[in-house]
Amino acid sequence: MQPYNKKLWNCSLKKLTAEWTAPFVPKPTLKEIEESVYKKTKKEYGYNTVFYYPEKGGCRTVVDGFYNKIKNNICLNTEVKKIDLKNKRIYAGGKYYFYDKIISTQPLRELLLRTDGLPKEISSLIKNLEFTTTRCINMGVKYKKDIPEILKNIHWLYVPEKKYPFYRIGVYSNVSPSSAPKKCFSLYIETTDIKNTENIIPVLKKTEILRESDEIINLNVIDMKYAYVIYNKERKKTLEKINKFLTDNDIYSIGRYGSWEYSFMERNICEAKEFA
């Protein structure tokens, strides 16, 4: 598991605690391990061996379901530039808004950087909030006869070997056929080695994830600055101090990025519901 995690976290693994693994690393019993030596086990491990996905419209459909019920009270594309603790107001979209309480889901680090009046003991903790940035390359590909053999019947594929520049690829159109036109497939490639992405397409061809006859008809690159929170040894105590300060000032930081954790969409929706 070391080469894969080294690629994913893009830092020394000695820096990490094991805390992040809790929901993500399956825990078979000793008996199950022994039995699997002699016969193929039917039990599937992991938190996402079965999942539901919108038939059309992609993952955004879930968000739209919430948005359509409350859209009259939402300002889209409005970045919070500053939070004024003393006067309890937010500066966003060119004007100030007064608040009683704030529920924030932006990355905790950004929340702190945009908050005026932080005491030194809190601002000094920002350096402990480390993270890994991921580049996601989305691709629409047209094929002549069929989807590449290596991609058939897979939702996603982990790539641990050091010689490959990406750590995971996935095929959107295998999850949801409506996400690609006829005789096309859509996939994503994820890498934390952002400075060395120019050789990704040659590697995809070498491994026959792409073939010479395949035509890339759409390409979209997204850099996710706060892709993964690094569970360093300072994280737990740092969060306790920061969250106490924030809640004392009527600010509640939740969600994957607000809680500064490694989690997933289902947990975030449930957490928001419970918090409300």
C-alpha positions in Angstrom: 0.0 0.0 0.0 3.0 2.3 0.4 3.6 3.2 -3.3 0.0 4.1 -3.8 -0.3 6.3 -0.7 2.9 8.0 -1.4 1.5 9.0 -4.8 -1.9 10.0 -3.3 -0.6 12.1 -0.4 2.5 13.4 -2.2 4.4 13.7 1.1 6.5 11.5 3.4 4.2 8.8 4.9 6.0 9.2 8.2 4.2 12.5 8.5 0.8 10.8 8.6 -1.2 9.3 11.4 -3.4 6.3 10.8 -6.6 8.3 11.8 -7.7 8.9 8.2 -8.0 5.2 7.5 -11.0 4.5 9.7 -13.9 4.4 7.2 -11.7 3.6 4.1 -9.6 0.6 4.9 -11.6 -2.6 5.3 -11.0 -4.7 8.5 -11.4 -8.5 7.7 -11.3 -10.9 10.6 -8.5 -13.3 11.0 -10.8 -16.1 10.1 -11.9 -14.4 6.9 -8.2 -13.9 6.0 -7.4 -17.6 6.6 -10.5 -18.7 4.6 -9.6 -16.5 1.6 -6.3 -18.3 1.2 -8.2 -21.6 0.3 -11.2 -20.3 -1.4 -12.5 -17.2 -3.2 -14.5 -15.1 -0.7 -17.9 -13.8 -1.7 -17.8 -11.0 0.8 -17.1 -7.5 -0.6 -15.1 -5.1 1.5 -15.1 -1.3 1.6 -17.6 1.5 2.2 -18.6 1.9 -1.4 -18.9 -1.6 -2.9 -22.5 -0.6 -3.7 -23.5 2.9 -4.5 -26.3 4.8 -6.2 -25.6 7.4 -8.9 -27.9 9.7 -10.9 -28.9 8.2 -14.2 -28.7 11.5 -15.9 -27.0 14.8 -15.1 -24.1 13.5 -13.1 -23.4 14.0 -9.4 -24.5 17.6 -9.6 -28.1 16.4 -9.8 -28.0 15.6 -6.1 -26.9 19.2 -5.3 -29.6 20.6 -7.7 -32.2 18.7 -5.7 -31.4 20.8 -2.6 -30.8 24.0 -4.6 -34.2 24.1 -6.3 -36.0 24.2 -3.0 -34.0 27.2 -1.6 -32.7 29.0 -4.7 -34.4 32.3 -3.8 -32.2 32.7 -0.8 -28.9 31.8 -2.4 -26.2 34.0 -4.0 -24.1 32.0 -6.5 -20.6 32.7 -7.6 -20.1 35.1 -4.6 -16.8 34.7 -2.9 -16.5 35.6 0.8 -13.6 38.0 0.9 -13.5 38.9 4.5 -15.2 38.1 7.9 -15.3 40.9 10.4 -15.5 39.2 13.8 -15.7 42.4 15.8 -18.8 43.7 14.0 -20.2 40.3 12.9 -20.3 41.0 9.2 -19.2 39.3 6.0 -17.8 41.1 2.9 -18.9 39.2 -0.2 -19.9 40.3 -3.7 -18.9 43.9 -3.1 -21.0 44.5 0.0 -21.3 43.7 3.7 -23.8 41.3 5.2 -24.5 41.2 9.0 -24.8 37.8 10.6 -25.8 36.1 13.8 -24.2 32.8 13.0 -22.0 31.5 10.2 -22.0 27.9 8.9 -19.0 27.5 6.7 -18.1 24.7 4.3 -15.1 26.3 2.6 -11.7 24.9 3.4 -10.9 25.7 7.1 -7.6 27.2 6.1 -9.3 29.7 3.8 -11.9 30.6 6.4 -9.1 31.5 8.8 -7.1 33.5 6.3 -10.2 35.5 5.4 -11.1 36.3 9.1 -10.1 39.6 10.5 -9.1 39.9 14.1 -7.7 36.4 14.7 -5.6 36.2 17.9 -2.0 35.2 17.3 -2.4 31.8 19.0 -5.0 30.9 16.4 -3.3 32.4 13.3 -0.1 30.6 14.3 -1.9 27.3 13.9 -2.7 27.8 10.2 0.6 26.3 9.2 -0.4 23.0 10.7 -3.3 22.7 8.2 -1.5 20.9 5.5 -3.0 19.5 2.3 -2.4 17.8 -1.0 -3.4 19.3 -4.4 -4.8 17.1 -7.2 -5.1 17.7 -10.9 -8.1 16.0 -12.4 -8.0 15.6 -16.2 -11.4 14.9 -17.7 -11.5 13.4 -21.2 -14.1 12.7 -23.8 -12.9 10.1 -26.2 -14.4 8.8 -29.5 -13.6 5.2 -30.5 -13.9 3.4 -33.8 -15.0 -0.1 -32.7 -15.3 -0.4 -29.0 -14.1 1.0 -25.6 -10.5 -0.1 -24.7 -10.5 -3.7 -23.3 -8.7 -2.5 -20.1 -11.5 -0.1 -19.3 -14.4 -2.5 -19.8 -16.7 -3.0 -16.8 -14.7 -0.9 -14.4 -15.8 2.2 -12.5 -12.4 3.2 -11.3 -8.9 1.8 -11.2 -6.1 2.4 -8.7 -2.6 2.7 -10.1 0.1 2.2 -7.3 3.2 1.8 -9.4 5.7 4.6 -9.3 6.4 4.5 -13.0 2.9 5.8 -13.8 2.3 9.6 -13.2 -1.3 9.1 -12.1 -2.7 7.3 -9.0 -6.3 6.7 -10.2 -8.4 6.7 -13.4 -12.1 6.3 -13.7 -14.7 5.8 -16.4 -17.7 8.1 -16.0 -19.6 6.5 -18.8 -19.3 3.0 -17.2 -21.1 4.4 -14.2 -23.6 6.4 -16.1 -23.9 5.8 -19.9 -25.6 9.1 -20.4 -22.4 10.9 -19.7 -21.0 10.2 -23.1 -22.5 10.2 -26.7 -22.7 7.1 -28.8 -19.3 5.5 -29.8 -17.6 7.6 -27.1 -16.5 7.1 -23.5 -15.6 9.6 -20.8 -12.9 9.2 -18.2 -10.9 11.0 -15.6 -7.2 10.8 -14.6 -6.0 12.0 -11.2 -2.5 13.0 -10.3 -0.8 14.9 -7.5 2.4 15.3 -9.6 1.0 18.5 -11.1 4.4 19.7 -12.5 4.8 16.5 -14.6 1.5 16.0 -16.5 2.8 16.5 -20.0 3.6 12.8 -20.4 0.2 11.5 -19.2 -1.3 11.0 -22.6 1.8 9.0 -24.0 1.6 6.8 -20.8 -2.2 6.3 -21.4 -1.4 5.1 -24.9 1.5 2.9 -23.8 -0.8 1.1 -21.3 -3.6 0.9 -23.9 -6.0 3.0 -21.8 -6.0 5.0 -24.9 -5.2 3.6 -28.4 -3.8 5.4 -31.5 -7.3 5.0 -33.1 -9.0 6.8 -30.2 -9.7 10.5 -30.7 -9.8 12.9 -27.8 -12.7 15.2 -28.6 -13.0 17.0 -25.2 -10.4 17.9 -22.6 -11.0 19.6 -19.3 -8.4 20.1 -16.5 -9.4 21.0 -13.0 -6.8 21.7 -10.2 -8.3 20.9 -6.8 -6.1 22.9 -4.4 -7.5 21.3 -1.2 -8.0 17.7 -2.5 -6.8 15.8 0.5 -6.3 16.9 4.1 -2.9 15.7 5.4 -3.5 13.9 8.7 -0.3 15.1 10.3 0.5 14.7 14.0 -0.5 18.3 14.8 -4.0 18.0 13.2 -6.1 16.8 16.1 -5.0 19.3 18.7 -4.9 22.1 16.1 -8.6 21.4 15.2 -9.7 21.4 18.9 -8.2 24.8 19.5 -9.4 26.3 16.2 -13.0 25.0 16.5 -13.3 26.2 20.1 -12.3 29.7 19.0 -14.7 29.6 16.0 -17.7 28.3 17.9 -17.1 30.9 20.7 -17.5 33.4 17.9 -20.6 31.8 16.4 -18.8 30.3 13.4 -19.3 26.6 12.7 -17.0 24.9 10.1 -18.4 21.7 8.7 -18.2 19.3 5.7 -15.1 17.6 4.2 -13.2 20.9 3.9 -14.7 22.8 6.7 -14.1 19.9 9.2 -10.6 19.5 7.7 -11.1 15.7 7.2 -11.0 13.0 4.6 -14.6 12.1 4.0 -17.3 11.6 1.4 -20.5 13.2 0.1 -23.0 11.0 1.9 -21.3 11.8 5.3 -21.3 15.6 4.5 -25.0 15.6 3.6 -25.9 13.7 6.8 -23.6 15.9 8.9 -25.2 19.1 7.6 -28.7 17.7 8.3 -27.8 16.7 11.8 -26.1 20.1 12.4 -29.2 22.0 11.1 
